[in-house]
Structure formats: structure tokens, C-alpha cells
């Protein structure tokens, strides 16, 4: 999947839907991703059955042409090395958020 600048609200909604969460903020999602060792996964079961990976840090250029450090979150239907695995979501999640008035 191609990289793109995060669309925070849409990404937040998609991640919440895929993980079976409701109302979890991007900040909380990023904190959760940071607890997963880079290249490792956590298997989430219950109403959903997915594997969430921390693919490491990535530097993107945001709309103001400033670098933005992100964690690459990747959500899969099964383990990545499984031939039938499908990538359900893979996008950068910003480590620091900037808010404007």
C-alpha cells in the first residue's frame, strides 16, 4: 500500500473499526503501537481476529513541508508470513500531533 500523509480522523475511525474498539484517540492508538516491539505483532481476538504490527518509525513530509515522525501501523487478517494473509490497513500514525486554532 502506498504511503500518504495521515488523515487522522479517518485513520482513527478505521483502526477503531478493525480492532473492535470505539472512540479510541490517535494518541492512545500511537501509545499502544509503541508498546509492540518493531517487527512484532499482537494478536487481537474477540469480536475481531487480527494481527497488529509495529513496522517501525517512518519520516513523512506533512502539508507544511516539515518532517513528521510516525509509527507505521499495519493490521493483517493473519500473520504476515501466512500465504493467505491480507493487509487490512497500513498507514503512518504520527508520534506528535500539532493542533491549530
Buried (B, 14 or more C-beta within 10 A) or exposed (E): EEEEBBEEEEBBBBBBEBBEBEEBEBBEBBEBBBEBEEEEBBEBEEEBEBBBBBBEEBEBEEEEEEEBEBBBBBBBBBEEEEEEEEEBBBBBBBBEEEEEE
